[in-house]
Amino acid sequence: MKHFIGKFIYTLSALLIVAGISYPGALMCANAAEENNDVNVSDGVCSQRAYLLAETYSTTSNILYGTDNDVKYLGAALSALNSPYEVNSAIDVSKEEAIEGIKTAFAHADADDISLFYFAGHGVSSTGALVFVSDDGYEYMTIEELCDILSGVEGKVVVMLDSCSSGVATSVFGNAKGSAASKDADADDFNKAVVKQFAKAQSTAEDDNSSKFYVLAGCSEDEDAYSVSVGYDSDNNKLYCGLFTIALEKAIGYDYAYESRTGGLDADADIDNNVSLAECYDYTYNYVAQNLSSEFSQHVSVYSEDGAQVIFSDGDLVFEAADDGDSADTSSDTSADDSTSDSELLSGKLSILTTAKKISASRLSLSKVTFKISAASSTGQKIIFKKYKTSGKYKAITVTKNGKVTLKKGTKAGVYKIIVRAKANSTYAAKEKIFKITVY
């Protein structure tokens, strides 16, 4: 991973050369963990577990800022899901301690469980090897070795890496088969092709439970993963977070700025209260691409034989949406129920779970922007979405029955309002709120 400090960008590979440290690289034996990959398993209670690792290299000259924040916020995000992960995390451990941590965290996994392994730290250029530090100096865990270790975990294993050259993992875990993918000459077209490939495979994947590994890497095998400044701490020191990790958090509605969940599952494209690997890949890929300076290149990479596999879920949390037509732009939102006198009904309840959006006009000058508004009614009322107006500048916006909003390419600066309405029923009165979009 790279990070920014003023005008300087530090890379591990360059610093290792300056420090005169030799790297064993691909010559490290992929079977080195053979004695470590027999993870003991037994019946457990939790079906979703996560082990999050961060390396800051604080005792070296190669300090990496922000990885501790990544573990902190991602752990909070996973714990805040309606179907939460049991989270264990560690910061600045040795390679041996990392292996033992994996064994402990996933010791009770069984065939129906999901185990999520996450790493934020330095990755060695072109090989993707994870870098650790012990009393004896730098230690390296090749992607092949990581694969061997995680192969001993029962059930399905999700691997997420926010480190340089992490895209190597998509081919290693895939063993050169399945839907392994990294960047292409036309990255946007390539991303669409991968998602289409996942969708095409869903029908067969539903009848095939053979997939074990689900890999999301923060960049392709020949790229660096970047960290970005996200504000200041109480001592006025800059705070950093990995851009890929921020995308993961936002995919499930968590905002590091508030240190809490502020919305629904933003990556849930089909609005079924679940985020599949394909949906998470599509969301994080686009988020990173849209929020990284054009002078840099970082493309999220993926591997799986089953893109439909759910990796994040809100369980029974229901987000009601309108079901009358493809768009609420011009349709009426009144009904016989809504005409009932409010004095005869109880007060309706409506919550908008998506935070107000701020989008730059410069971004919209390049391409359209699409996102989803999530809303809920604790009183079980049907929710509909409608543009505040249908004329003038509002012609640049469309809103679907499910709250999917699209701002067309070239949308002008201004404030745009979306009406979110919980419709009246025989018991509860209608309730309306306004969702604001600011184009600046």
RAWOQUI-V866895 format. One record per residue. RES is the residue in one letter. PSI is psi as a letter, one per 20 degrees, with the letter a starting at -180 (* if undefined). D_LAST is the distance of its C-alpha to the last C-alpha in whole Angstrom. Layout:
BEGIN
res=RES psi=PSI d_last=D_LAST
res=RES psi=PSI d_last=D_LAST
END
This chain:
BEGIN
res=M psi=q d_last=31
res=K psi=q d_last=29
res=H psi=r d_last=27
res=F psi=p d_last=26
res=I psi=o d_last=27
res=G psi=c d_last=26
res=K psi=j d_last=27
res=F psi=q d_last=29
res=I psi=p d_last=29
res=Y psi=p d_last=32
res=T psi=q d_last=34
res=L psi=g d_last=37
res=S psi=g d_last=39
res=A psi=g d_last=39
res=L psi=h d_last=40
res=L psi=h d_last=43
res=I psi=g d_last=44
res=V psi=g d_last=44
res=A psi=i d_last=46
res=G psi=k d_last=48
res=I psi=p d_last=48
res=S psi=q d_last=49
res=Y psi=p d_last=47
res=P psi=h d_last=50
res=G psi=b d_last=47
res=A psi=i d_last=48
res=L psi=i d_last=52
res=M psi=p d_last=51
res=C psi=p d_last=53
res=A psi=i d_last=51
res=N psi=j d_last=54
res=A psi=h d_last=54
res=A psi=j d_last=53
res=E psi=h d_last=55
res=E psi=i d_last=57
res=N psi=i d_last=54
res=N psi=j d_last=52
res=D psi=n d_last=55
res=V psi=p d_last=53
res=N psi=p d_last=55
res=V psi=q d_last=54
res=S psi=r d_last=55
res=D psi=p d_last=54
res=G psi=a d_last=51
res=V psi=g d_last=49
res=C psi=p d_last=45
res=S psi=i d_last=44
res=Q psi=o d_last=41
res=R psi=q d_last=41
res=A psi=p d_last=38
res=Y psi=o d_last=40
res=L psi=p d_last=37
res=L psi=p d_last=38
res=A psi=p d_last=36
res=E psi=p d_last=37
res=T psi=i d_last=36
res=Y psi=k d_last=39
res=S psi=i d_last=39
res=T psi=j d_last=43
res=T psi=r d_last=42
res=S psi=i d_last=41
res=N psi=l d_last=38
res=I psi=p d_last=36
res=L psi=o d_last=33
res=Y psi=p d_last=30
res=G psi=i d_last=29
res=T psi=h d_last=31
res=D psi=h d_last=32
res=N psi=h d_last=29
res=D psi=g d_last=29
res=V psi=g d_last=32
res=K psi=g d_last=31
res=Y psi=h d_last=28
res=L psi=h d_last=29
res=G psi=g d_last=32
res=A psi=h d_last=31
res=A psi=g d_last=29
res=L psi=h d_last=32
res=S psi=h d_last=34
res=A psi=i d_last=31
res=L psi=q d_last=32
res=N psi=h d_last=34
res=S psi=n d_last=36
res=P psi=q d_last=36
res=Y psi=q d_last=37
res=E psi=o d_last=40
res=V psi=p d_last=38
res=N psi=q d_last=40
res=S psi=r d_last=39
res=A psi=q d_last=40
res=I psi=p d_last=39
res=D psi=m d_last=41
res=V psi=r d_last=44
res=S psi=r d_last=46
res=K psi=g d_last=47
res=E psi=g d_last=50
res=E psi=h d_last=48
res=A psi=g d_last=45
res=I psi=g d_last=48
res=E psi=h d_last=49
res=G psi=g d_last=46
res=I psi=g d_last=46
res=K psi=g d_last=49
res=T psi=g d_last=49
res=A psi=h d_last=45
res=F psi=j d_last=46
res=A psi=h d_last=50
res=H psi=j d_last=50
res=A psi=q d_last=48
res=D psi=a d_last=50
res=A psi=h d_last=50
res=D psi=j d_last=47
res=D psi=r d_last=45
res=I psi=p d_last=42
res=S psi=p d_last=41
res=L psi=p d_last=38
res=F psi=p d_last=38
res=Y psi=p d_last=35
res=F psi=p d_last=36
res=A psi=o d_last=33
res=G psi=a d_last=35
res=H psi=q d_last=36
res=G psi=p d_last=37
res=V psi=p d_last=39
res=S psi=p d_last=38
res=S psi=h d_last=39
res=T psi=h d_last=41
res=G psi=j d_last=39
res=A psi=p d_last=42
res=L psi=p d_last=40
res=V psi=p d_last=41
res=F psi=r d_last=43
res=V psi=p d_last=45
res=S psi=a d_last=48
res=D psi=h d_last=51
res=D psi=i d_last=52
res=G psi=b d_last=49
res=Y psi=q d_last=46
res=E psi=q d_last=47
res=Y psi=p d_last=45
res=M psi=o d_last=45
res=T psi=q d_last=45
res=I psi=h d_last=43
res=E psi=g d_last=46
res=E psi=g d_last=48
res=L psi=g d_last=45
res=C psi=g d_last=45
res=D psi=g d_last=49
res=I psi=g d_last=48
res=L psi=i d_last=46
res=S psi=h d_last=49
res=G psi=i d_last=51
res=V psi=p d_last=48
res=E psi=q d_last=49
res=G psi=b d_last=47
res=K psi=q d_last=43
res=V psi=p d_last=42
res=V psi=p d_last=38
res=V psi=p d_last=37
res=M psi=p d_last=34
res=L psi=p d_last=33
res=D psi=m d_last=31
res=S psi=q d_last=33
res=C psi=q d_last=33
res=S psi=k d_last=35
res=S psi=i d_last=35
res=G psi=i d_last=35
res=V psi=h d_last=39
res=A psi=h d_last=39
res=T psi=h d_last=38
res=S psi=h d_last=41
res=V psi=g d_last=43
res=F psi=h d_last=43
res=G psi=i d_last=43
res=N psi=l d_last=46
res=A psi=k d_last=45
res=K psi=r d_last=45
res=G psi=a d_last=42
res=S psi=m d_last=39
res=A psi=p d_last=38
res=A psi=q d_last=35
res=S psi=a d_last=33
res=K psi=q d_last=31
res=D psi=r d_last=32
res=A psi=g d_last=31
res=D psi=n d_last=28
res=A psi=h d_last=27
res=D psi=g d_last=25
res=D psi=h d_last=28
res=F psi=g d_last=30
res=N psi=g d_last=28
res=K psi=h d_last=28
res=A psi=h d_last=32
res=V psi=g d_last=32
res=V psi=h d_last=31
res=K psi=h d_last=33
res=Q psi=g d_last=36
res=F psi=g d_last=36
res=A psi=h d_last=35
res=K psi=h d_last=38
res=A psi=i d_last=40
res=Q psi=g d_last=40
res=S psi=h d_last=43
res=T psi=h d_last=45
res=A psi=h d_last=43
res=E psi=h d_last=44
res=D psi=j d_last=48
res=D psi=o d_last=48
res=N psi=k d_last=47
res=S psi=i d_last=48
res=S psi=p d_last=45
res=K psi=g d_last=45
res=F psi=p d_last=42
res=Y psi=o d_last=38
res=V psi=p d_last=36
res=L psi=o d_last=32
res=A psi=q d_last=32
res=G psi=i d_last=29
res=C psi=r d_last=30
res=S psi=r d_last=32
res=E psi=i d_last=35
res=D psi=k d_last=35
res=E psi=r d_last=31
res=D psi=q d_last=30
res=A psi=p d_last=28
res=Y psi=q d_last=26
res=S psi=q d_last=25
res=V psi=q d_last=21
res=S psi=p d_last=21
res=V psi=j d_last=20
res=G psi=b d_last=20
res=Y psi=q d_last=24
res=D psi=a d_last=27
res=S psi=h d_last=29
res=D psi=j d_last=30
res=N psi=k d_last=27
res=N psi=q d_last=28
res=K psi=q d_last=25
res=L psi=p d_last=25
res=Y psi=q d_last=25
res=C psi=q d_last=25
res=G psi=p d_last=25
res=L psi=g d_last=22
res=F psi=g d_last=25
res=T psi=h d_last=26
res=I psi=g d_last=22
res=A psi=g d_last=22
res=L psi=g d_last=25
res=E psi=g d_last=24
res=K psi=h d_last=21
res=A psi=h d_last=23
res=I psi=k d_last=25
res=G psi=j d_last=23
res=Y psi=p d_last=23
res=D psi=o d_last=21
res=Y psi=h d_last=22
res=A psi=h d_last=20
res=Y psi=i d_last=22
res=E psi=l d_last=25
res=S psi=r d_last=26
res=R psi=p d_last=25
res=T psi=j d_last=22
res=G psi=a d_last=22
res=G psi=a d_last=24
res=L psi=n d_last=25
res=D psi=h d_last=22
res=A psi=i d_last=24
res=D psi=n d_last=26
res=A psi=h d_last=26
res=D psi=j d_last=29
res=I psi=l d_last=28
res=D psi=j d_last=32
res=N psi=j d_last=31
res=N psi=q d_last=32
res=V psi=o d_last=30
res=S psi=r d_last=32
res=L psi=g d_last=33
res=A psi=g d_last=31
res=E psi=g d_last=28
res=C psi=g d_last=28
res=Y psi=g d_last=28
res=D psi=g d_last=25
res=Y psi=g d_last=23
res=T psi=h d_last=23
res=Y psi=g d_last=24
res=N psi=h d_last=20
res=Y psi=g d_last=19
res=V psi=g d_last=20
res=A psi=h d_last=20
res=Q psi=i d_last=16
res=N psi=j d_last=16
res=L psi=p d_last=18
res=S psi=q d_last=18
res=S psi=i d_last=19
res=E psi=i d_last=22
res=F psi=r d_last=24
res=S psi=p d_last=25
res=Q psi=o d_last=26
res=H psi=o d_last=27
res=V psi=p d_last=28
res=S psi=q d_last=31
res=V psi=q d_last=33
res=Y psi=p d_last=37
res=S psi=q d_last=39
res=E psi=i d_last=41
res=D psi=n d_last=40
res=G psi=i d_last=36
res=A psi=i d_last=36
res=Q psi=p d_last=37
res=V psi=p d_last=36
res=I psi=i d_last=35
res=F psi=q d_last=32
res=S psi=q d_last=33
res=D psi=j d_last=33
res=G psi=c d_last=36
res=D psi=j d_last=37
res=L psi=p d_last=34
res=V psi=p d_last=33
res=F psi=o d_last=29
res=E psi=q d_last=31
res=A psi=r d_last=29
res=A psi=q d_last=30
res=D psi=k d_last=32
res=D psi=n d_last=33
res=G psi=r d_last=31
res=D psi=i d_last=28
res=S psi=q d_last=26
res=A psi=j d_last=25
res=D psi=g d_last=23
res=T psi=i d_last=26
res=S psi=q d_last=29
res=S psi=q d_last=30
res=D psi=j d_last=30
res=T psi=q d_last=33
res=S psi=r d_last=36
res=A psi=h d_last=40
res=D psi=g d_last=39
res=D psi=h d_last=36
res=S psi=i d_last=38
res=T psi=p d_last=40
res=S psi=p d_last=41
res=D psi=h d_last=38
res=S psi=i d_last=41
res=E psi=i d_last=43
res=L psi=q d_last=41
res=L psi=q d_last=40
res=S psi=p d_last=36
res=G psi=r d_last=34
res=K psi=p d_last=32
res=L psi=p d_last=28
res=S psi=p d_last=26
res=I psi=p d_last=22
res=L psi=i d_last=23
res=T psi=p d_last=19
res=T psi=q d_last=16
res=A psi=q d_last=13
res=K psi=q d_last=11
res=K psi=p d_last=7
res=I psi=p d_last=6
res=S psi=q d_last=5
res=A psi=h d_last=6
res=S psi=h d_last=8
res=R psi=g d_last=10
res=L psi=i d_last=10
res=S psi=i d_last=12
res=L psi=h d_last=14
res=S psi=r d_last=15
res=K psi=r d_last=15
res=V psi=p d_last=14
res=T psi=p d_last=16
res=F psi=r d_last=17
res=K psi=p d_last=20
res=I psi=p d_last=20
res=S psi=p d_last=23
res=A psi=q d_last=25
res=A psi=q d_last=28
res=S psi=o d_last=31
res=S psi=i d_last=34
res=T psi=j d_last=36
res=G psi=j d_last=36
res=Q psi=q d_last=34
res=K psi=p d_last=32
res=I psi=p d_last=29
res=I psi=q d_last=27
res=F psi=p d_last=23
res=K psi=q d_last=22
res=K psi=q d_last=19
res=Y psi=h d_last=19
res=K psi=r d_last=19
res=T psi=i d_last=21
res=S psi=r d_last=20
res=G psi=c d_last=18
res=K psi=h d_last=14
res=Y psi=i d_last=15
res=K psi=i d_last=18
res=A psi=i d_last=15
res=I psi=q d_last=15
res=T psi=q d_last=19
res=V psi=p d_last=20
res=T psi=r d_last=23
res=K psi=h d_last=26
res=N psi=j d_last=26
res=G psi=j d_last=22
res=K psi=p d_last=21
res=V psi=p d_last=17
res=T psi=p d_last=16
res=L psi=o d_last=13
res=K psi=q d_last=15
res=K psi=p d_last=14
res=G psi=j d_last=12
res=T psi=p d_last=10
res=K psi=r d_last=8
res=A psi=q d_last=5
res=G psi=r d_last=6
res=V psi=p d_last=8
res=Y psi=p d_last=11
res=K psi=p d_last=14
res=I psi=p d_last=17
res=I psi=p d_last=21
res=V psi=p d_last=23
res=R psi=p d_last=26
res=A psi=o d_last=29
res=K psi=q d_last=32
res=A psi=q d_last=35
res=N psi=a d_last=38
res=S psi=i d_last=42
res=T psi=h d_last=41
res=Y psi=q d_last=38
res=A psi=q d_last=36
res=A psi=q d_last=32
res=K psi=p d_last=29
res=E psi=q d_last=26
res=K psi=r d_last=22
res=I psi=p d_last=19
res=F psi=p d_last=16
res=K psi=p d_last=13
res=I psi=p d_last=10
res=T psi=o d_last=6
res=V psi=o d_last=4
res=Y psi=* d_last=0
END
